[in-house]
């Protein structure tokens, strides 16, 4: 994709996704945690089909486009589940078996009629896809799922793409929220939204709800890698706005008759967090290029995803912590907009693996003794 196209996309995203603290506050603790009308607007703009190949009716613009949109969504602190519903879910559905319900589900997702989330982590939240907590067993009419999956965003999704292990190995299933035997427990997140803890009690699914079996692990890993980099881009956008607010405050807040930004000690701290933001942006950009390159191996893509998430999670938490301190007492108040970004950073930095877990995986994959993509 050309730089001009990305610039036009970024401009269009900036015109739509504008910071609106009143809207974000009103959605905290709501049933969905986000605005369905805004989600449908995003669908009308084509944002939900960015990752879908042109042959399947999508735009096929690649991860660079999704990362551009995610950055702006982070800047505006939008609670809409863009990474989960517009990056990961379509990536899974686009690779579904031809004889499954995947094509119908994909059409519903990109139209904005159905919000889907990928459920792949077990209760411990490990990064390895073979550690999913759901098992599948064959039945005459299809498959039966049992177990649990945790840390699913958003908890209010209309359907879930569930990873389960069975006799055929890892498989992916389309599970509507209303399916008998599925219980969704909402776990509150710091930003006012909720993640889902899914419990499956002999959930019976027909054959066409099995989206993938052969190649399911590769398909899921691809979707997770894409989502990991996209959420890292969202953290970069979040950092952009938190840093912008902090620098504005340092320029306007006066002490001893002069702006506090003129004090050298505070200037040094501001430079430190600016550097953290720049480092995170550079690593995320490099990871996007790796994932969009046809020459990259699956292992290289996974390692690049961990590199982006490790750096972005660390930088976002550090920057937000320093931003609160540089604001002084006002930085601790819920009425001040910085708190929306701090809480969003707490949620996104932990989702899909925190910085420490991704550093661990990156280190394991970098070791000469490592032979797996983990």
N, C-alpha and C positions, 0 to 999 in steps of 0.2 A: 504494500500500500504506500502511495506517495505521501510526502510530508504535507503537500497542499491539501490532500483529502483529509488527513488527520487534523489539520488546522481548521478546516471547515467544520468537521465533526465536533471539535472542541468548542468552536464558537457557537454552534447550535446547542450544544449541551449547556454552555454557560447561560444562554438566553432562557433555557427552560429550568434548569436546576439552580435556583437562586436561594441563598440562605434565608430561611424563614423560621426564626426561633419560635414564634407563636404557634405555627402549624406543627412543628416537631414536638413541642411541649404538649399540645392537645392530643397527640397520638400516643403519648407514653401511657402504658397500662391499658390501652384500648384492646378490644377483642382480637383484632388482627395485628396491632402494633404498627400498622402502616395504612396508607390511604388507597383503597381499591380504585378510586377514580383516577388518581395519579398514576397508578400502575397501568391502567388501560390507556392513558395518554402516552405512556412510555411505549406501549405496544403499537399505538398508532404512528409513533415516530420511527418505528422499525427497530427500536433498541432490543427487543426480545428475540429478534431474528438475526442479530449481528453474527452469531456463531454458527448459524445453520447454513450448510452449503447451498449454493445457488440451485443445484439440481433438485433440492428438496424444498424450494420455494423461499429460501432465506437470502440474506445479503452476502454471506460468505466473506466477510471482511477481515476475519482473523482476530487474534488476541490483542493486537495493537489497538484496534478500534474499541474493543471491550474495555481495555485498560484506560483508554482516554475517557470513556464515559464513566468508569468507576472512579477515576480521580475527581471528576467534577461532582459526582454524587457524594463522595467523601467531603469535598469542600463545602457542600451545602448541608451536610449532616443528614441527608435523606435517610429515613428508616426503611424505605422500600427495599426488598430483598433482591437487588439486582444480581449480585454474584451467584446466589443460590438459584434463583428462578430464571435468569437470562443467560447465564454462562454455563453452570454445571448441569442443570437439568436438560437444556437443549443438546449439550454435548453428548449426554447419555442417550437421549432419544433419537438423535440423528444416526446413531450407529446400531439401532435396534434391529432385531431379526425382521425380515420382510413379512413373515407370517404371524407377527405379534401385533398388539394394539399400539405399537410405538408410533406409527404414522399418524393415527388419529389423535393420540396424546400430544404429539409434537405440534400439530395444527392448533389444538386447543391452548397449548402453552404460549405459542408465539402470538396468538390472537389476544392474549391477556385474559381469556376466559377462565383459565385454570392456573393457579399458582402451584408449582411443583417444587419439592425439595428432595435432595439426595440424602438418604440415611445409610451411612456406611461405617460409622464408628461404634464400637462396643461401649459398655459402661465405663471403661477405663480411659477412653478417648485416645487410644494409641493411633499412630500414623500408619501402621502396616494394614493394608486392606484385607489381609487374611485373618485379622483380629476382630472382624465384625461379630456382633453378638447374636446374629440370627441364623438359624439353621433351616434347611428345607428338606422335606422328604416327599417322595413321589406318591401320588394317589391316582386312582383310575381316571378322574376328571381333570387332573392338573397337578398342583403341588400344594403342600401345606407348610406354612411358616410358623416357627416358634422361636421365642427368645426376645431380645430387646436391643434397641439401637438408641443411642443418646447423642446429644449436642446437634440436633437437627434444626436448622434455621430456614424459614420461620416455623414456629410451632403451629401456626394457624394455616399451614399449607393445605390446599385442597386435595393433594395426592402426593404420594411419596415414591421415589425410586429407591428400592430397598436392596441392599447387597446381602446375600445369604449364601451360606456354604451347604453343599449337599453332595450326593453321590457323584454328580458330574463336576464337582469343584465349585468355584464361585459362579453365581448367577445373579442377574438383576431382575427385579420384579416391579411391575406397576401396581401400586396399592392405593386405591382411593381412600380418602379419610373415613368414609362411611362404611368401609368393609367390616363385616361381622368378625369379632375377635380381636380387632385392633383398638387399643387404648392409647390415647395421646395425653401425656401429662406435660403441662407447661411449666418450665423452670424459668423464673424471672432472671433477666439479664440486667447489667448495670445501666444500660441506656434506656430502660423502660420497655423493651421488647421482651420476647421469651423464646427460649429454645425448647425443642420438643424431645421428650423421652418416650420413645415408642415401645409398647409392650404387645407382643404377638402371642395370642393363645389359640393355637390350632387354626390359623387363618387360612382358609381354603381359597385358592386362586385357580381360575381356568388356565388352560394351556397358553392362550394368547396373551396372558398377563406376564408371561416370562419374556422379558425384553431381550435378554442375551444370556447365553451359557458359554459356548465356545467363544473365546476371545473376550469374555466379560471382564476379566481382570485388567486387560490392556485398555478396554474402553473406560472402565471406572478410573483407572490410574490417570488416563488422559484428562478426564473431566476434573479430577481432583487437582492435578497440576495446573490446569487452566484456572480453576477457582482460587487456588492458593496465590497465584500471581495477581489475579484480578483483585482479591481482597487486600493484597499488599499495595496495589495501586490506589485503592480506596483509602488506605491509611495514609498514603502520601498526600492525597487531596485534603484529608483531615488535618494533617500537619501544616499544609499551606495556609489554611484558614486560621488555625490556632496561632501560628507564628505571626500572621498578619495582624491579628487582634492584639497580640503582645507588643509588637513594635509600635502600633498606633498608640497603645496605652503609655509606653515609655516616652513617646514624643509629647503627649498631652498632660500627663500627670506631673504636677510640680511639687517640689520639696526644696525648702531653703531658697525659694525664689527662682528656681530654674527647673527645666524638665529633668526628670530622673534619668532619662536616657542619655543625658550628658555626663553621668557619673561613669568613670572608667570601669569600675568593677561590674556594673550592670551591662555595660557594652560588651565586656568579655563573655559574660554568660549568654547574652543574645547571640553573639557570634558562634558560640559553641553549639547552640541548638539549631542555628542556621546551617552549620556544617552537617549536623546529624540529618537534617531534612535533605540536604543535597546528596549526601551519601546514599540515603534510602532511595531517592529518585534515580540515581545512577544505577544502582543494583537492580531495581525493578525494571528499568528500561533495558538493561542487558538481559535480564531473564525473559522479557517479552520477545526480544530478538531470537533468543535460543528456542523458545517454544514455537515461534512462528517459522523457524527454519526447517525445511524438509530434510536437511542434512543432519539434524540433531538426532541422537539416539534416544530411546525412551529413558535410559538411565540419566543422560545429560539433562533432559527436560525435568525430571524429578529433582535432580540435584539443584538445578537453577531455581526451581520453585521454592525449595527449602532455603536457598540463599536469599531470595527476595523476602520471604516471610520472616526469617530470622532477623534480617536487618531492619525491615519496616516495623516489626513489633517492638524491637528494642528502641528504635528511634522515636516512635510515636509515644511510648510510655515515658521516655526520658524527656521529650520535648514538652509534653503536657504537664508533667510534674514541675518542670522549670517554669513553664508559663504561669502556672498557679502561683508559684513563689514570687515571680517577677510582678505579678498583679497585686500581691499583698492580700489583705483581708477580703477585698472584693472578689478575688479569684475563687474563694471558698463558697460563695453564695450561689444558690440555685437560680436566682433571678438573673444572674449575669450569664451571658451566652457561652462563655468559655466552658462552663460545666457540661454543656451538651456534647462538646468535643472530647472532653476528658472521659466521660462515661462511654461514649461511642468507641474511643480508643481502647478502653478496658475490655469491651465486648469483642471487638474485631481482632485485637492482638492475641486473644486466647482461642478464638474460633479456628478450627482446623489445625490446631497445634500452635503452642506458644513459641516464643523465640528460642527458649532452651531446648525444646524438643526438636525443632528444625536444625539447630546447631548440632545436636547430637546426630541426627540423621545425615546431615551434610558431612560431618566428620567421618562417620562410618562409611559413607560412599566414597570419600576421598582416600581412604586407607588403601594401600596396595593389596591388603589382604581381603578387601571387600570384593565379592563377586556377584552380589545381588543388587536389585534396584530398591529393595526395601520400601 
